[in-house]
Amino acid sequence: MKKLALSLSIALATILPAPVTHAADKLTVMLEWFVNPDHAPMVIAAERGIFKAEGLEVELVPPADPSSVPRLVAAKQADIGVHYQPNLYLDNAAGLPILRFGTLVETPLNTVTVLADGPIKSLKDLKGKKIGFSVSGFEDAMLKRMLEKEGVSRDDVELINVNFSLSPSLISGKVDATLGGFRNFELTQMKLAGHKGYSFFPEEHGVPAYDELIFITNKDLVSDSRLPRFLDAVEQASIFITNHPQEAWELFIKAYPNLNDDLNRQAFIDTLPRFAKRPSALDRARYERFGQFMQDMELVKQVPAVEDLAVELQ
């Protein structure tokens, strides 16, 4: 009987097909910077198996050159890019075939920052002062609008390129303020160095609110079925982070133990309320207002149609 059962098993194994396994669909996400708490929803989606449940295998790739992200996405060398909404208007004007299809961080992070115990108590006090910056372009226009609202001309301040040494330049007295530091990092960085900072937020001083970080893709890929699955996974992860911040932090540093320090721990907490809970949603009016701002500041010649910049996946 045992020999008969064994024979039948072998026969059935020969006749019946093997279980079908489907390979996960691969997605390459080009980050705008090295991995940090701003990217937590994607990290958590990977660590909790949410991407896998959506049939995705997602690779997060830090760029060798942060400015290359939109060009790499336009050239289809990455499926998705993490980008900045203000820069999207410039890329559109330059003719790059890219579209925003989702949001990662739905509020501005940019700031003008000063020492809390220093002489600068309002933006008016910046007249005749030195302001350190890292990247020109949109941030220069942002500063101009913020100063104008306080009756100060852009020509009344001196801009100094301090590369990416914003906080050290402010703390050392090389500059009186910094432009472009992220509120979820720079204030904590200064505090850890023994100096309390104070930030002026652009959206409270004449600059329309915008999405700091967005997901972009090539126009040819907007109908790709991987994209809505990617956003579904990011949404699930963002909600998990909101509901279980400590567990999410532990998963985050499990994936990137080199980020387990005081700066990144506080940045994780400070960024949590800024993640988009509906990453696929598109606020058309917000994009139109910001397009008008970009034209008013002469960064683009005309306000682009929203559909030329962004889509809401169905």
Secondary structure by P-SEA (a helix, b strand, c coil): caaaaaaaaaaaaaccccbbbbccbbbbbbbcccccccaaaaaaaaaaccccccccbbbbbbbccccaaaaaaaacccccccccccaaaaaaaacccbbbccccccccccccccccccccccccccccbbbbbccccaaaaaaaaaaaaaccccccbbbbccccaaaaaaaacccccccccccccaaaaaaaacbbbbbbbcccccccccccbbbbbcccccccaaaaaaaaaaaaaaaaaaacaaaaaaaaaaaccccccaaaaaaaaaacccccccccccaaaaaaaaaaaaaaaccccccccccccccccc
